[in-house]
Amino acid sequence: MVTRLLSCRLFVGCDSGLGHLAGYLGVPGLIVSTDDFETTWSFFRGYASLSVIPLAATELLLP
């Protein structure tokens, strides 16, 4: 999984172990918060390469 993540130009996922692994590896990405946004953001704020958005905001990104 590390090899696959390192080959990614962008990781998009939810609050999961893979999201944390991508952040630890410095893979740029977007985490969709399926829970309380503030709680999810607090878990991922230490990863400079990742941004967290609330699930409701994905409606703006997807047609």
Secondary structure by P-SEA (a helix, b strand, c coil): caaaaaacccccccccaaaaaaaaacccbbbbccccaaaaaaaccccccbbbbcccccccccc
